[in-house]
Amino acid sequence: IPKYQGFAMADHQNYGDDVDAKYLLRPNTYSSVGVDDDEVFKVHRSPEYLLKLFHAIGDTISEEDLARVYSKVEEENDGKVTIEAFRIAYYDYKHGFVTDESKCC
């Protein structure tokens, strides 16, 4: 059944793109600001994109710190650096949770 171009409340047909009850009861962290899970957890991001993003949210990450953390995340994730993977690694680096040089940066 082809999907209508517009949304209609009277159309009760499930086209496979409706969210399930789990999502309605426990939406992801970023859904309240309109960001899809794939944007945060699956899409590879460049260092330039991450630098711009972190500066936009008010973080003062330096290019040196970004390069250091980015290369470590890239190494640990087979070349794929997502926003979430970088955020976690940068938080650990920034707050001194990683003290062993072999583990990060």
C-alpha positions in Angstrom: 0.0 0.0 0.0 1.6 3.3 -1.0 1.9 5.9 1.7 0.0 9.2 1.3 2.0 12.3 0.7 0.4 14.1 3.7 -0.3 12.9 7.2 -3.9 12.1 8.0 -5.2 11.2 11.4 -7.9 9.1 9.8 -5.3 6.9 8.1 -4.7 4.0 10.6 -2.5 2.0 8.2 0.9 1.2 9.7 3.6 1.8 7.0 6.4 0.5 9.1 7.8 3.9 10.2 5.7 4.4 13.3 7.5 4.3 16.6 6.7 1.6 19.1 5.5 1.8 22.7 9.0 1.4 24.1 10.1 4.6 22.2 7.0 6.5 23.4 7.6 5.5 27.0 11.4 5.9 27.0 12.5 8.2 24.2 16.2 8.6 23.6 18.1 11.4 25.2 18.3 13.7 22.2 14.7 13.2 20.8 13.4 16.2 22.8 15.5 18.5 20.7 14.7 16.7 17.4 17.9 14.8 16.9 17.6 11.3 15.6 19.6 8.4 17.2 21.5 7.8 13.9 22.9 11.3 13.9 24.5 10.8 17.3 25.3 7.1 17.4 26.0 5.9 13.8 27.1 8.8 11.5 30.8 9.3 11.2 31.9 12.9 11.8 34.9 14.9 10.8 37.2 16.7 13.2 36.1 20.0 11.8 32.4 19.1 12.4 33.1 18.1 16.0 35.2 21.2 16.7 32.4 23.4 15.4 29.7 21.5 17.3 31.6 21.6 20.6 32.3 25.3 20.2 28.6 25.9 19.4 27.6 24.3 22.7 30.0 26.4 24.6 32.9 24.0 25.1 36.4 25.5 24.7 38.0 22.4 23.2 41.4 23.2 21.6 42.4 21.9 18.2 45.2 19.9 19.9 42.9 18.2 22.4 40.4 17.5 19.6 43.1 15.9 17.4 44.4 13.8 20.3 41.0 12.5 21.4 39.7 12.1 17.8 42.7 9.9 16.7 42.2 7.7 19.8 38.5 7.2 19.1 39.2 6.6 15.4 41.7 4.0 16.4 39.4 2.2 18.8 36.4 2.2 16.4 37.9 1.1 13.2 38.0 4.6 11.7 34.5 5.6 12.7 34.1 8.6 15.0 30.5 9.4 16.1 29.4 12.3 18.2 28.6 10.0 21.1 31.9 8.1 21.0 33.8 11.3 20.8 31.8 12.9 23.6 32.5 10.1 26.0 36.2 9.9 25.2 36.5 13.7 25.4 34.7 13.8 28.7 37.0 11.2 30.2 40.0 13.1 28.8 38.8 16.5 30.0 38.0 15.3 33.5 41.1 13.3 34.0 39.4 9.9 34.2 42.0 8.5 31.8 45.4 8.6 33.4 47.2 5.8 31.5 48.7 7.3 28.3 48.2 4.0 26.5 44.4 4.1 27.0 43.8 7.6 25.7 45.5 10.4 24.0 
